[in-house]
Amino acid sequence: MKKLVLAAVLTLSLAPAARAESLDRRLEIAPFAGAFVPVAGQRLALSKALLLGARGTWDLHENVAFVASLAWARPESAGADVDLFQWDIGLQGQAPVALGRGWSLEPFAGVGVGTRTYSFVKLDLQRRTDFVFYSGLGVDLRRDRLALGVSARHQLSTFSPVADTDARGDVALLASASWRF
């Protein structure tokens, strides 16, 4: 695994950088769909579910971007549906690599914070909201303003929807299509 990471870092550092886009195309909107997969203790409280949302990115520099996202999933907890709403903001490092003929590969890594709200659909239980921290990796394949991407995020929160507990985690596996303005 260490050799694979080292090879990826060397490849990205030695590859020709993709041409930076003009400064008037810094905003990007990306709807996404994927899987919400609880891990560790969270597996006992929530089921896997479809995850839908959108991400907005504002390039601060060719290699740094501000990111904000909104997401929704409907897992089950103890047999009851739960609407899970999350918003977050963060920073991502990106390393565009020119592939030729107008194509570029744009790997990225990011971290951020936000909140998550658990709302039971048919039960009269109080909504619960808590802070969430995320880290993520992904890659976009871009041609001009359009990009297709895949990413994985690990998210940590401090409680489950039904009781205060130690830190809980989940993974989001996402596919996106984005448009740069």
N, CA, C and O of each residue as an XYZ file, in Angstrom:
724
protein
N       0.827     -1.185      0.000
C       0.000      0.000      0.000
C       0.873      1.251      0.000
O       0.582      2.209     -0.716
N       1.950      1.248      0.804
C       2.841      2.404      0.858
C       3.475      2.662     -0.497
O       3.654      3.812     -0.896
N       3.818      1.580     -1.214
C       4.414      1.732     -2.540
C       3.417      2.348     -3.522
O       3.795      3.160     -4.367
N       2.136      1.959     -3.408
C       1.107      2.507     -4.278
C       0.929      4.007     -4.032
O       0.833      4.779     -4.985
N       0.883      4.423     -2.774
C       0.748      5.843     -2.433
C       1.963      6.612     -2.923
O       1.813      7.693     -3.491
N       3.164      6.079     -2.716
C       4.385      6.733     -3.169
C       4.400      6.866     -4.690
O       4.796      7.909     -5.211
N       3.977      5.828     -5.407
C       3.933      5.884     -6.869
C       2.938      6.944     -7.338
O       3.214      7.662     -8.299
N       1.791      7.051     -6.676
C       0.789      8.057     -7.052
C       1.320      9.463     -6.815
O       1.135     10.342     -7.657
N       1.975      9.687     -5.686
C       2.537     11.008     -5.385
C       3.607     11.382     -6.400
O       3.624     12.509     -6.893
N       4.504     10.447     -6.718
C       5.549     10.728     -7.705
C       4.968     10.994     -9.085
O       5.425     11.897     -9.785
N       3.970     10.223     -9.480
C       3.344     10.421    -10.786
C       2.715     11.802    -10.880
O       2.885     12.502    -11.878
N       1.986     12.190     -9.834
C       1.337     13.507     -9.849
C       2.350     14.642     -9.814
O       2.144     15.675    -10.451
N       3.433     14.464     -9.083
C       4.416     15.546     -8.993
C       5.250     15.680    -10.258
O       5.731     16.774    -10.555
N       5.436     14.604    -11.011
C       6.243     14.652    -12.223
C       5.425     14.868    -13.489
O       5.983     15.214    -14.530
N       4.114     14.669    -13.419
C       3.261     14.827    -14.601
C       3.101     16.299    -14.939
O       3.145     17.148    -14.049
N       2.913     16.612    -16.227
C       2.705     18.013    -16.585
C       1.398     18.521    -15.997
O       0.381     17.828    -16.046
N       1.420     19.714    -15.446
C       0.212     20.291    -14.859
C      -0.764     20.670    -15.961
O      -0.360     21.124    -17.032
N      -2.040     20.483    -15.696
C      -3.056     20.905    -16.655
C      -3.099     22.425    -16.679
O      -2.812     23.075    -15.674
N      -3.457     22.991    -17.821
C      -3.560     24.439    -17.912
C      -4.632     24.925    -16.959
O      -5.723     24.361    -16.889
N      -4.313     25.963    -16.237
C      -5.307     26.542    -15.337
C      -6.418     27.169    -16.167
O      -6.158     27.801    -17.191
N      -7.654     26.992    -15.721
C      -8.769     27.597    -16.428
C      -8.776     29.091    -16.145
O      -8.198     29.547    -15.158
N      -9.425     29.842    -17.003
C      -9.487     31.282    -16.797
C     -10.190     31.567    -15.474
O     -11.003     30.771    -15.003
N      -9.867     32.701    -14.893
C     -10.403     33.038    -13.584
C     -11.911     33.211    -13.581
O     -12.520     33.194    -12.511
N     -12.537     33.377    -14.742
C     -13.988     33.534    -14.764
C     -14.721     32.197    -14.686
O     -15.951     32.179    -14.708
N     -14.005     31.085    -14.595
C     -14.643     29.762    -14.478
C     -14.198     29.068    -13.197
O     -13.680     27.952    -13.240
N     -14.394     29.707    -12.088
C     -13.971     29.132    -10.823
C     -15.068     28.379    -10.092
O     -14.769     27.538     -9.244
N     -16.325     28.656    -10.394
C     -17.450     28.024     -9.708
C     -17.841     26.734    -10.422
O     -17.935     26.688    -11.648
N     -18.068     25.688     -9.628
C     -18.487     24.405    -10.186
C     -19.622     23.852     -9.337
O     -19.565     23.897     -8.108
N     -20.653     23.330     -9.994
C     -21.783     22.697     -9.317
C     -21.818     21.224     -9.737
O     -21.728     20.907    -10.924
N     -21.951     20.328     -8.752
C     -21.907     18.889     -9.041
C     -22.992     18.152     -8.258
O     -22.826     17.913     -7.062
N     -24.098     17.788     -8.905
C     -25.035     16.872     -8.250
C     -24.375     15.496     -8.115
O     -23.595     15.093     -8.979
N     -24.684     14.781     -7.038
C     -24.082     13.457     -6.861
C     -25.094     12.458     -6.337
O     -26.119     12.824     -5.762
N     -24.785     11.198     -6.546
C     -25.569     10.083     -6.013
C     -24.578      9.012     -5.578
O     -23.495      8.877     -6.147
N     -24.968      8.259     -4.567
C     -24.065      7.213     -4.106
C     -24.650      6.423     -2.961
O     -25.867      6.320     -2.802
N     -23.760      5.871     -2.174
C     -24.152      4.997     -1.071
C     -23.715      5.583      0.266
O     -22.586      6.049      0.415
N     -24.623      5.551      1.231
C     -24.338      5.882      2.619
C     -24.098      4.554      3.316
O     -25.004      3.723      3.392
N     -22.885      4.341      3.829
C     -22.514      3.051      4.412
C     -22.004      3.269      5.841
O     -20.860      3.683      6.029
N     -22.837      2.995      6.845
C     -22.390      3.115      8.230
C     -21.273      2.113      8.531
O     -21.299      0.985      8.038
N     -20.305      2.521      9.332
C     -19.200      1.647      9.722
C     -19.067      1.655     11.244
O     -19.620      2.516     11.929
N     -18.337      0.697     11.743
C     -18.078      0.556     13.181
C     -19.397      0.575     13.958
O     -20.344     -0.109     13.570
N     -19.475      1.336     15.036
C     -20.664      1.363     15.881
C     -21.900      1.892     15.184
O     -23.018      1.548     15.567
N     -21.721      2.720     14.171
C     -22.862      3.287     13.451
C     -23.656      2.204     12.705
O     -24.850      2.373     12.459
N     -22.991      1.085     12.342
C     -23.678     -0.031     11.668
C     -24.806     -0.594     12.523
O     -25.799     -1.097     11.997
N     -24.654     -0.509     13.833
C     -25.668     -1.037     14.742
C     -26.870     -0.114     14.840
O     -27.952     -0.554     15.227
N     -26.698      1.171     14.493
C     -27.778      2.144     14.642
C     -28.472      2.485     13.330
O     -29.656      2.820     13.336
N     -27.763      2.406     12.205
C     -28.326      2.819     10.917
C     -28.039      1.787      9.837
O     -27.031      1.082      9.887
N     -28.936      1.705      8.858
C     -28.734      0.806      7.724
C     -28.065      1.553      6.572
O     -27.973      2.781      6.586
N     -27.600      0.801      5.576
C     -27.086      1.408      4.350
C     -28.244      2.079      3.625
O     -29.398      1.680      3.778
N     -27.922      3.119      2.822
C     -28.991      3.832      2.112
C     -28.430      4.560      0.902
O     -27.225      4.786      0.790
N     -29.327      4.917      0.007
C     -28.998      5.777     -1.130
C     -28.710      7.176     -0.588
O     -29.411      7.656      0.303
N     -27.684      7.824     -1.122
C     -27.307      9.178     -0.701
C     -27.388     10.084     -1.919
O     -26.794      9.782     -2.954
N     -28.116     11.195     -1.810
C     -28.258     12.161     -2.896
C     -27.851     13.538     -2.401
O     -28.045     13.860     -1.229
N     -27.290     14.350     -3.283
C     -26.919     15.681     -2.859
C     -26.282     16.493     -3.965
O     -26.323     16.124     -5.139
N     -25.697     17.602     -3.568
C     -25.010     18.481     -4.506
C     -23.826     19.131     -3.801
O     -23.849     19.392     -2.599
N     -22.798     19.378     -4.594
C     -21.565     19.995     -4.075
C     -21.266     21.229     -4.926
O     -21.403     21.205     -6.149
N     -20.866     22.281     -4.270
C     -20.406     23.478     -4.962
C     -18.943     23.691     -4.638
O     -18.524     23.517     -3.494
N     -18.159     24.070     -5.645
C     -16.725     24.275     -5.456
C     -16.346     25.639     -6.010
O     -16.776     26.017     -7.099
N     -15.541     26.374     -5.257
C     -15.025     27.667     -5.700
C     -13.502     27.581     -5.642
O     -12.920     27.477     -4.562
N     -12.861     27.624     -6.811
C     -11.398     27.546     -6.850
C     -10.778     28.820     -6.303
O     -10.982     29.900     -6.859
N     -10.026     28.702     -5.221
C      -9.277     29.823     -4.672
C      -7.952     29.974     -5.407
O      -7.393     31.067     -5.497
N      -7.466     28.863     -5.926
C      -6.192     28.745     -6.638
C      -6.315     27.479     -7.479
O      -7.222     26.678     -7.256
N      -5.436     27.291     -8.420
C      -5.481     26.076     -9.244
C      -5.440     24.810     -8.386
O      -6.006     23.783     -8.761
N      -4.767     24.887     -7.235
C      -4.585     23.696     -6.400
C      -5.358     23.703     -5.089
O      -5.208     22.777     -4.292
N      -6.188     24.727     -4.838
C      -6.951     24.809     -3.591
C      -8.357     25.313     -3.899
O      -8.535     26.262     -4.662
N      -9.350     24.667     -3.298
C     -10.736     25.079     -3.517
C     -11.516     25.062     -2.208
O     -11.254     24.251     -1.320
N     -12.479     25.973     -2.107
C     -13.470     25.985     -1.030
C     -14.628     25.107     -1.512
O     -15.052     25.219     -2.662
N     -15.139     24.237     -0.642
C     -16.188     23.290     -1.026
C     -17.337     23.382     -0.028
O     -17.115     23.503      1.176
N     -18.560     23.324     -0.534
C     -19.756     23.257      0.312
C     -20.676     22.196     -0.282
O     -20.793     22.088     -1.503
N     -21.326     21.415      0.573
C     -22.234     20.398      0.053
C     -23.451     20.221      0.949
O     -23.427     20.512      2.144
N     -24.515     19.732      0.319
C     -25.756     19.351      0.992
C     -26.043     17.915      0.591
O     -25.833     17.536     -0.561
N     -26.526     17.107      1.541
C     -26.814     15.711      1.212
C     -28.017     15.214      2.009
O     -28.330     15.725      3.085
N     -28.681     14.203      1.450
C     -29.828     13.574      2.100
C     -29.742     12.067      1.884
O     -29.353     11.600      0.813
N     -30.109     11.320      2.914
C     -30.231      9.865      2.831
C     -31.406      9.452      3.712
O     -31.818     10.204      4.595
N     -31.948      8.250      3.471
C     -33.024      7.746      4.318
C     -32.698      6.324      4.773
O     -33.261      5.361      4.253
N     -31.793      6.192      5.739
C     -31.517      4.866      6.305
C     -32.614      4.491      7.305
O     -33.480      5.302      7.633
N     -32.558      3.259      7.776
C     -33.461      2.803      8.830
C     -32.704      2.726     10.145
O     -31.505      2.449     10.178
N     -33.432      2.979     11.228
C     -32.888      2.815     12.567
C     -33.952      2.096     13.392
O     -35.052      2.614     13.588
N     -33.623      0.922     13.865
C     -34.563      0.108     14.651
C     -35.887     -0.080     13.909
O     -36.953     -0.030     14.524
N     -35.826     -0.297     12.578
C     -37.014     -0.549     11.775
C     -37.782      0.687     11.336
O     -38.780      0.567     10.626
N     -37.340      1.873     11.743
C     -38.029      3.115     11.368
C     -37.159      3.924     10.411
O     -35.940      3.994     10.567
N     -37.810      4.540      9.409
C     -37.082      5.394      8.466
C     -36.619      6.674      9.144
O     -37.332      7.267      9.954
N     -35.403      7.085      8.788
C     -34.819      8.305      9.327
C     -34.381      9.174      8.156
O     -33.635      8.715      7.290
N     -34.835     10.424      8.119
C     -34.291     11.370      7.150
C     -33.004     11.928      7.733
O     -32.993     12.507      8.820
N     -31.928     11.743      6.994
C     -30.619     12.217      7.417
C     -30.246     13.390      6.496
O     -30.064     13.198      5.294
N     -30.136     14.580      7.048
C     -29.754     15.768      6.295
C     -28.386     16.218      6.775
O     -28.125     16.265      7.977
N     -27.516     16.547      5.832
C     -26.181     17.001      6.215
C     -25.748     18.147      5.313
O     -25.995     18.126      4.107
N     -25.105     19.139      5.899
C     -24.433     20.178      5.132
C     -23.025     20.270      5.679
O     -22.791     19.988      6.854
N     -22.089     20.661      4.837
C     -20.723     20.833      5.310
C     -19.971     21.802      4.413
O     -20.358     22.064      3.274
N     -18.891     22.320      4.963
C     -17.975     23.187      4.226
C     -16.568     22.676      4.471
O     -16.297     22.053      5.497
N     -15.668     22.941      3.524
C     -14.301     22.474      3.699
C     -13.364     23.034      2.655
O     -13.733     23.880      1.841
N     -12.154     22.545      2.701
C     -11.123     22.888      1.734
C     -10.649     21.622      1.059
O     -10.581     20.560      1.679
N     -10.319     21.742     -0.225
C      -9.772     20.585     -0.915
C      -8.539     20.989     -1.695
O      -8.492     22.048     -2.321
N      -7.535     20.114     -1.643
C      -6.349     20.263     -2.469
C      -6.576     19.478     -3.744
O      -7.127     18.378     -3.712
N      -6.152     20.039     -4.867
C      -6.372     19.372     -6.152
C      -5.118     19.501     -7.002
O      -4.386     20.487     -6.911
N      -4.884     18.497     -7.825
C      -3.670     18.445     -8.642
C      -4.034     18.064    -10.076
O      -3.900     16.902    -10.458
N      -4.500     19.043    -10.882
C      -4.891     18.724    -12.252
C      -3.708     18.252    -13.096
O      -2.610     18.804    -13.013
N      -3.950     17.223    -13.909
C      -2.921     16.659    -14.779
C      -3.473     16.644    -16.212
O      -4.528     16.062    -16.465
N      -2.759     17.284    -17.146
C      -3.192     17.316    -18.541
C      -3.014     15.939    -19.167
O      -1.963     15.313    -19.032
N      -4.061     15.473    -19.857
C      -4.001     14.190    -20.543
C      -3.863     14.367    -22.054
O      -3.544     13.414    -22.764
N      -4.096     15.556    -22.535
C      -4.020     15.837    -23.966
C      -5.394     15.914    -24.601
O      -6.370     15.393    -24.061
N      -5.464     16.572    -25.760
C      -6.705     16.736    -26.524
C      -7.826     17.355    -25.690
O      -8.995     17.018    -25.879
N      -7.481     18.249    -24.779
C      -8.487     18.945    -23.982
C      -8.957     18.215    -22.738
O      -9.809     18.733    -22.016
N      -8.432     17.034    -22.465
C      -8.831     16.250    -21.298
C      -7.859     16.477    -20.151
O      -6.664     16.674    -20.372
N      -8.371     16.448    -18.930
C      -7.510     16.498    -17.747
C      -8.066     15.559    -16.684
O      -9.267     15.292    -16.624
N      -7.169     15.074    -15.860
C      -7.503     14.231    -14.717
C      -7.235     15.074    -13.489
O      -6.151     15.642    -13.354
N      -8.216     15.167    -12.577
C      -8.090     16.066    -11.433
C      -8.314     15.328    -10.116
O      -9.427     15.326     -9.589
N      -7.267     14.702     -9.580
C      -7.401     14.076     -8.260
C      -7.503     15.156     -7.181
O      -6.956     16.249     -7.329
N      -8.214     14.834     -6.092
C      -8.362     15.805     -5.012
C      -8.484     15.092     -3.672
O      -8.840     13.916     -3.601
N      -8.178     15.837     -2.612
C      -8.348     15.375     -1.236
C      -8.863     16.559     -0.439
O      -8.423     17.689     -0.651
N      -9.798     16.309      0.482
C     -10.369     17.415      1.227
C     -10.738     17.051      2.645
O     -10.844     15.877      2.999
N     -10.933     18.086      3.457
C     -11.399     17.948      4.840
C     -12.386     19.071      5.113
O     -12.330     20.131      4.489
N     -13.296     18.824      6.059
C     -14.249     19.866      6.392
C     -15.098     19.509      7.593
O     -14.945     18.446      8.194
N     -16.006     20.431      7.934
C     -16.912     20.271      9.071
C     -18.311     20.703      8.649
O     -18.486     21.410      7.657
N     -19.290     20.270      9.411
C     -20.666     20.656      9.147
C     -21.573     20.129     10.234
O     -21.129     19.856     11.349
N     -22.852     19.986      9.907
C     -23.802     19.397     10.854
C     -24.627     18.337     10.152
O     -24.765     18.333      8.929
N     -25.161     17.457     10.941
C     -26.041     16.388     10.455
C     -27.270     16.362     11.347
O     -27.160     16.425     12.571
N     -28.449     16.268     10.724
C     -29.704     16.184     11.456
C     -30.365     14.849     11.155
O     -30.465     14.436     10.000
N     -30.819     14.177     12.220
C     -31.564     12.922     12.107
C     -33.021     13.234     12.430
O     -33.315     13.757     13.505
N     -33.927     12.924     11.527
C     -35.347     13.193     11.732
C     -36.148     11.934     11.403
O     -36.194     11.509     10.249
N     -36.776     11.341     12.411
C     -37.579     10.138     12.176
C     -38.812     10.494     11.361
O     -39.484     11.486     11.644
N     -39.112      9.682     10.344
C     -40.175     10.007      9.393
C     -41.560      9.840     10.010
O     -42.371     10.763      9.939
N     -41.851      8.693     10.613
C     -43.206      8.433     11.104
C     -43.307      8.343     12.623
O     -44.387      8.095     13.160
N     -42.208      8.541     13.306
C     -42.233      8.487     14.763
C     -42.174      9.905     15.316
O     -41.528     10.781     14.742
N     -42.843     10.116     16.414
C     -42.870     11.438     17.026
C     -41.695     11.581     18.002
O     -41.872     11.717     19.213
N     -40.502     11.546     17.430
C     -39.296     11.722     18.239
C     -38.635     13.032     17.855
O     -38.714     13.475     16.709
N     -37.991     13.634     18.816
C     -37.334     14.913     18.575
C     -36.171     14.747     17.596
O     -35.434     13.763     17.665
N     -36.008     15.706     16.688
C     -34.860     15.705     15.768
C     -33.582     15.877     16.566
O     -33.561     16.525     17.613
N     -32.513     15.280     16.045
C     -31.203     15.415     16.691
C     -30.229     15.965     15.669
O     -30.200     15.524     14.520
N     -29.440     16.922     16.091
C     -28.436     17.529     15.214
C     -27.107     17.527     15.936
O     -27.041     17.782     17.139
N     -26.041     17.238     15.193
C     -24.704     17.236     15.776
C     -23.690     17.656     14.723
O     -23.978     17.659     13.526
N     -22.516     18.004     15.185
C     -21.422     18.347     14.285
C     -20.880     17.091     13.614
O     -20.957     15.992     14.163
N     -20.335     17.273     12.425
C     -19.731     16.178     11.688
C     -18.413     16.666     11.097
O     -18.298     17.821     10.688
N     -17.439     15.794     11.056
C     -16.142     16.057     10.428
C     -15.999     15.084      9.277
O     -16.383     13.921      9.405
N     -15.449     15.538      8.141
C     -15.239     14.611      7.033
C     -13.842     14.753      6.454
O     -13.206     15.802      6.560
N     -13.383     13.674      5.840
C     -12.178     13.680      5.010
C     -12.539     12.878      3.762
O     -13.316     11.926      3.834
N     -11.979     13.260      2.631
C     -12.362     12.579      1.401
C     -11.285     12.597      0.341
O     -10.375     13.425      0.363
N     -11.408     11.659     -0.593
C     -10.529     11.534     -1.755
C     -11.395     11.321     -2.985
O     -12.471     10.728     -2.905
N     -10.918     11.808     -4.121
C     -11.674     11.570     -5.343
C     -10.883     11.969     -6.565
O      -9.740     12.416     -6.476
N     -11.525     11.795     -7.720
C     -10.900     12.173     -8.982
C     -12.004     12.563     -9.967
O     -13.063     11.936    -10.019
N     -11.733     13.607    -10.741
C     -12.632     14.035    -11.811
C     -11.915     13.875    -13.137
O     -10.717     14.141    -13.242
N     -12.644     13.443    -14.141
C     -12.158     13.411    -15.512
C     -12.871     14.549    -16.222
O     -14.095     14.529    -16.356
N     -12.109     15.553    -16.682
C     -12.692     16.789    -17.186
C     -12.359     17.013    -18.647
O     -11.271     16.693    -19.124
N     -13.334     17.574    -19.335
C     -13.122     18.118    -20.671
C     -13.886     19.434    -20.719
O     -15.115     19.459    -20.656
N     -13.131     20.534    -20.832
C     -13.682     21.877    -20.837
C     -14.488     22.114    -19.559
O     -13.921     22.065    -18.467
N     -15.786     22.367    -19.664
C     -16.593     22.707    -18.484
C     -17.246     21.504    -17.815
O     -17.731     21.626    -16.690
N     -17.274     20.362    -18.462
C     -17.957     19.181    -17.938
C     -16.959     18.207    -17.328
O     -15.877     17.991    -17.875
N     -17.332     17.614    -16.181
C     -16.481     16.599    -15.539
C     -17.345     15.489    -14.974
O     -18.463     15.729    -14.518
N     -16.828     14.284    -15.006
C     -17.425     13.124    -14.356
C     -16.472     12.696    -13.253
O     -15.261     12.640    -13.466
N     -17.005     12.397    -12.085
C     -16.113     12.088    -10.976
C     -16.607     10.977    -10.081
O     -17.786     10.623    -10.081
N     -15.677     10.435     -9.318
C     -15.963      9.477     -8.256
C     -15.209      9.934     -7.012
O     -14.111     10.482     -7.105
N     -15.805      9.704     -5.860
C     -15.138     10.091     -4.618
C     -15.601      9.200     -3.473
O     -16.635      8.535     -3.549
N     -14.813      9.207     -2.424
C     -15.139      8.489     -1.192
C     -14.885      9.444     -0.032
O     -13.868     10.137      0.011
N     -15.820      9.467      0.897
C     -15.691     10.328      2.076
C     -15.876      9.498      3.329
O     -16.719      8.601      3.376
N     -15.083      9.803      4.341
C     -15.268      9.211      5.660
C     -15.771     10.329      6.554
O     -15.171     11.402      6.620
N     -16.882     10.072      7.245
C     -17.499     11.096      8.069
C     -17.605     10.613      9.497
O     -17.969      9.463      9.748
N     -17.287     11.492     10.437
C     -17.377     11.173     11.862
C     -18.370     12.111     12.519
O     -18.321     13.322     12.305
N     -19.274     11.558     13.321
C     -20.180     12.360     14.132
C     -20.129     11.802     15.548
O     -19.540     10.747     15.781
N     -20.738     12.499     16.485
C     -20.577     12.074     17.876
C     -21.736     11.286     18.445
O     -21.641     10.786     19.566
N     -22.822     11.159     17.713
C     -23.874     10.292     18.245
C     -24.724      9.686     17.151
O     -24.716     10.131     16.004
N     -25.456      8.658     17.540
C     -26.387      7.997     16.625
C     -27.730      8.729     16.724
O     -27.876      9.616     17.565
N     -28.700      8.383     15.899
C     -29.976      9.088     15.967
C     -30.787      8.808     17.218
O     -31.741      9.531     17.505
N     -30.431      7.772     17.972
C     -31.271      7.396     19.111
C     -30.620      7.581     20.473
O     -31.332      7.585     21.477
N     -29.317      7.732     20.556
C     -28.685      7.870     21.868
C     -27.301      8.484     21.732
O     -26.620      8.290     20.725
N     -26.892      9.228     22.759
C     -25.532      9.757     22.769
C     -24.563      8.599     22.926
O     -24.769      7.711     23.753
N     -23.512      8.613     22.130
C     -22.535      7.534     22.165
C     -21.166      8.113     21.876
O     -20.996      9.327     21.766
N     -20.200      7.230     21.758
C     -18.883      7.641     21.302
C     -18.980      8.043     19.841
O     -20.053      7.975     19.241
N     -17.861      8.463     19.272
C     -17.836      8.864     17.864
C     -18.361      7.748     16.973
O     -18.053      6.574     17.179
N     -19.150      8.127     15.988
C     -19.720      7.191     15.025
C     -19.232      7.573     13.636
O     -18.983      8.746     13.359
N     -19.095      6.588     12.773
C     -18.578      6.879     11.446
C     -19.399      6.273     10.335
O     -20.165      5.333     10.542
N     -19.224      6.830      9.152
C     -19.821      6.261      7.960
C     -18.950      6.622      6.774
O     -18.104      7.514      6.843
N     -19.178      5.908      5.690
C     -18.459      6.150      4.441
C     -19.499      6.496      3.386
O     -20.572      5.894      3.340
N     -19.178      7.460      2.547
C     -20.036      7.798      1.411
C     -19.240      7.522      0.140
O     -18.140      8.045     -0.037
N     -19.795      6.705     -0.736
C     -19.191      6.401     -2.032
C     -20.052      7.089     -3.083
O     -21.235      6.776     -3.215
N     -19.465      8.030     -3.838
C     -20.249      8.933     -4.675
C     -19.792      8.960     -6.121
O     -18.613      8.771     -6.421
N     -20.744      9.199     -7.012
C     -20.468      9.470     -8.424
C     -21.129     10.804     -8.729
O     -22.228     11.083     -8.250
N     -20.452     11.636     -9.536
C     -20.980     12.973     -9.809
C     -20.750     13.370    -11.265
O     -19.891     12.822    -11.955
N     -21.536     14.325    -11.699
C     -21.340     14.995    -12.979
C     -21.355     16.482    -12.650
O     -22.292     16.963    -12.012
N     -20.336     17.212    -13.073
C     -20.254     18.622    -12.687
C     -20.149     19.537    -13.898
O     -19.740     19.134    -14.987
N     -20.532     20.771    -13.665
C     -20.481     21.804    -14.694
C     -19.799     23.024    -14.095
O     -20.160     23.485    -13.012
N     -18.818     23.534    -14.806
C     -18.052     24.698    -14.367
C     -18.607     25.949    -15.029
O     -18.807     25.978    -16.243
N     -18.857     26.980    -14.234
C     -19.383     28.254    -14.729
C     -18.298     29.302    -14.826
O     -18.567     30.435    -15.225
